């Protein structure tokens, strides 16, 4: 399978936060012959080690396996399922969507009061999640309990569709695009040691990345993501986070992190010198695992490279295939250039002892 086919397969798998097993198993099958070691930690992160040739920094590549979804919290006497959302899902997105419940993938639909029966304020106001239920076709509680349990996770039941001008529509592009890119990267050979970390529970607080980075203790980390895109008509230019088809997006700052400026500049230089299109993410909304990884140990130099995805956190996210392919090209080039850039000191303060000595020479406090 090439990277694009792997991506489509990844989007068919269900891996709501806390239940990433099916995604992890598939990824292991794709990378086991290309890495030197594999470990699954107590959180469920999959960490793959690829030994380099002894040059450059220790690099962590991060892509999260989990997707947004739902959690069954109650089974009513009528056999309907009440739920809570896992991750950021707009309530209006949920109405009428097909879902799969639990490890057996029990089919269901998220139902709401028909428009014919709604009061005026219900038709014009926000959808109250508390009034939504999942209908699995059960006639009563007993029949529903034979199929599902409280605590089951619920995923959107939508398969990928190729359409339009080189576009792919699918669920969970955030962050199966990053996972597919990371799988492809692990097939290469590099001068530096690379740790490919497929992390869990990003959507509920960047949790897996914290434990994975503690195990790896990297010098540099690249976060591979699917990011927000809203380049549709009647949107003000300053509100367009990214544009679909304009190349992979580079983050300068978001709510979780300010990326390392030297690393960002290096990535931009690499993109320009190799004629790889790129763009900056123009808004600071959202966050990524970069925020957790950056503050690990004595600090990690982080940057994020992402594929713009329209309608993110819905079952019909849309990406441009060219952005995906260019993200792979750019990430590979970064891994090729990083060892030399590190040795040349292009990433400032890469040597902690040199940084401390320089601080002393410039009049830093004596006890440093």
N, C-alpha and C positions, 0 to 999 in steps of 0.2 A: 504494500500500500504506500502511495506517495503521501506527502504531508497533507494535501487537500482532502484526499480520501480518508485519512486518519481523522482529520477535523470533523468531517461529516459523521463518521462513526461515533466520535466522542459526543456529539450533540444528541445522538439517539439514546445515550446512556443516562440513567437517573443518578444524581449524586447531590441531593439536597444536603446542606450543611449538617454534619454529624453522621451522615450515611453515604460516605464517598466510596465505599467498597467496590462497587461495580466499575467505577471509573479507574480506580487504582489498579484493579486486576488487569484491565485492558492495557493500561499504560505499561505495567510490568511486562506483559507479553511482547510489547513493541520495543522495549529498550534493553531487556535482559542480556542480549547478545552483543550489546554495544558499550557496556560499562564494566568497570572492574569490581564494583561492589554495590549491593542494594540493601537497604534497611528500612523497615517500617517502625516508626517510633510509637510511644504510648499514646500519642494524640491521633495517630493514623496517617501522619505525613509519610510520603515515600521519598527517600533520599537516595539518589544515585551518585556514586563517585566515579569520576573518570580521571585517571592519572595522567598528568601532563609530562612534559620533558624537563621539568625542573626549573623553569623560568617563570618570572612574573608573580603576581599576587594570587592568593587563594580566592577563587571566584564562586559566588553563589548565584545560581539562576533560579528564579522563583516564578511559579505559576500555580494559582490555586485551583483545586479540583472541584470545589463545591459550587453549587448554584442556588439561587433563591428558590423558595418553595413554601410549603405549608406543613403544619403539624396538627394531627387530629387530637382534639382536646375533649370531645364529648360525643356520645352517640345517643340521639334522641329516641323517644319511644316510637317515633314514626320511621326509624331506620335511617335518618339523615345524620350527616357528620358536621359537627361544629369544629372550627379550626382557628389557629393563630398563624400569622405569616412568619416565615423565617427569612430574614433579610428585608431589604427595602422594596416592597411591591405596592404600587398605587392601587387602591381599592377598586377603581373603575376598570382596571385591567382585568380583574378577576371574573367579572360577570360573564357567564356563558362559556367559560373556557373548559376544554376537556382536560382531564387529569388522570394520573395513575396513582393508586394508593397502596402503600406498603411494599414489602419485598416481592409480593406476587403480582404487583402491577394491576390491582383491581381497577377496572375502568369506572370513571365517574364524571360528573359534570357539576360545575359550580352554578347553583341556581339562585334566582332573585325573583321578587314579586313581578308578575307581568305588568307591562305598562298600562294595560286596561284597568288594572286594579289599584294603581298608584295614586296617591293624593298629589296635588299640584307641587307641594314642596319636595316630595320624593322624586318627582320627575326633573326638577331643576337643581336640587341640592346635591351634595356629595353622597356617594354610596357608603352606607354604614356597614363595615365589615361584620359587625355583630349580627346583621340580618342575613348574611350569606350562609349557605350550607352546601355541602357536597352530597349529591344524590348518586348513590351507587346501585339504585334499582331495588333496594331491599324493602320488603313490606313492613318490617317492624325491627325493633332493637335486636331481637334474638337472631334474626336472619342476617343483619348487618354484622353482628359480633362473630358470626361464623366465618366472615371474610376478612374483617379488619379489626384492629385493636386501637385503643387510645394510646397515643405516642407514635403511631405510624407516621412516616413522612409522606408528603404528597408532592409529586412533580407534574409539570405540564406535559401533556401527551401530544406532542407535535414533532413530526419528523422534518428533516431539512429539505428545503426546496430551492433549486437553482432557478433563477428567473431574471428577466430584464437584461441590463447591460452589465454582465459579469458579476451579478449579485448573488449572495447566498442568504436565505431566510432560515433561521433556526432558533431553537431555544438554547439557552446556556452558552451563547457565544462568549459571554463573560463567565468563566474565563477559559473555555475550552480552546479558544484561539491561542491563548498563551501556552496551554498544555501541548497543543499540536506543534507549535514553534519549538518548544523545549525538547520534545521528542526528536524533532529533526536535528536540532543542535547537538544532541547527544550521539548522533551517528558520525560526527566529525572527529578530527584529531587536533589537539591544541598544545601549545607550549606550556600552558599553566594548568594547574589542577582545577578541575571544574566539579562543582557539586550541583547536580540538578535536583531541585526540591519541588516536588508536587505537593502543595500544602493544603490543609483542611481548614474549614470554618473561617474563611476570610470574610464571608458575608455577614457574620454576626460578631465582628470585632477583631479581625486580623489575628486570630488566635494561633493557628498552626504555624504561621511564620515566626512567631516569637520563639517557640520551642525548637523549630528547625534551625534557626540562625544561632541559637545557643549551642546546638550540637556541632554545627559547622565552624563557627567563629570565623567568618570570612573577612577579607580585606575590602573586597568590592562586591556589590550585588547589583544585578540587573533584574528588574521586575518586569515580567512579560504579561501584558494585560489586554483585555478588551475594554475600551473606554467610551464615554458618552459622546454621542453625535446627534446634533439636531439642526441639520442644514436643509430644512424644508421651507417652502414658501411662507412669506409673511413673518419670518423670524429676523429680528434685528441682527446685524452682523456681529455686534459685540456679545450677543447671546449665543452665538454658534461656538460651542466648545471645540469641535473639530468638523472637518468636511470629509464625507465619504468619497474615497477615490483619490484623495490628495496625498496619500502616503501615510506611513506609520506616524503616530503622534508622540511627541516628547513632552513630558511634564516638567514644568519649572517649579510649580508649587501647587499643592492642594491642601485639603484640610488635615492631612496626616503628616505632610513632609514638605521641606524645602530641599530639593535634590542638590547633590554635590555639583557645584558650578564647573569645576575642572573636568569632571567626568562628562557632564552634559556637553561642554564645549568640544571635548574629544569626539563624542558621538556625532555632533553636528559636522565637524571637520571630516570625519570618515564618510558621512553621507554625501557631502559635497564632492569629495575627491573621487567617489565611486559613482557619481550621478544617480544616487538613490533618492527619490523624492521623500520628503519628510515635512512635517508641520508641527507647530507648537500647540499644545492644548491651551486654549485661551481663557478658560474659566478655572476657578480653584475649588469647585464643588467636588464632593466625593473624596475618597481616600483609597490607598492601596497598601499592600504589605510592606512597601518601602518605609512607612512610618514606624513599623515595629522593628524591622531589620536594622534601620539606621542607628538606633540607640542600643544595639546589642554590644556587650563588652565595653571596649574603649571607643566604640563608634565605628560605623561602616560607611564607606562611600557608596551611595546608592543613586540609581537612575531608573526611570521607567520608560519602556517602549511599548506602545499599544496600538491595536487595530481599532479605528473608529467604528462604533456599532450604533446604528439607529435603533430606537425603541428598546433600549437596553432594559434588562430585568422584566421582559415580557416573553411570551412564547414565540414571538415573531421578530426577534432581533435581526437586523440586516447589516451585512458587511460587503465590502468590495474585495473580490479575490485578489486584485492587484495589490491592495494594501497588505493583505496577508503574506503574499509572496515577497513583497519588498521588506516587510518586517523580518522575515527569515534572512534575506540578503544582508540587511543592515546588522542584525544580531551576530551573524557569522563573521562579518568583517570586524566588528568590535572585539570579538574574542581573539581574532587573529592579531589585532594591533595592540591590544592591552598589555601584553608582556613587555614589549619594547617601550611603550609609553611609560609604563611603571618604572622600568630601569632608568629611563632618561629623566625621571622626575617630573613628567608632565602632570601627574596627579600629585599636587603639592602635599607635603608632609606625609608622604608614603612611608618614610622611615621615621619611626617615633623618636629614636635617639637623636637623629639629626635635627628633628623639630625642637626637641628640648634644648639641645646645644645652641641652636640658633636663637631660641628665646632668651637664654642666658646672655649671649653676646649682645643682644639688643636691650639689655638692662632688666631682664625678667627677675622675679623674686629669687633670692639666693638659695632657698631650700628646695627648689625644683630639681 
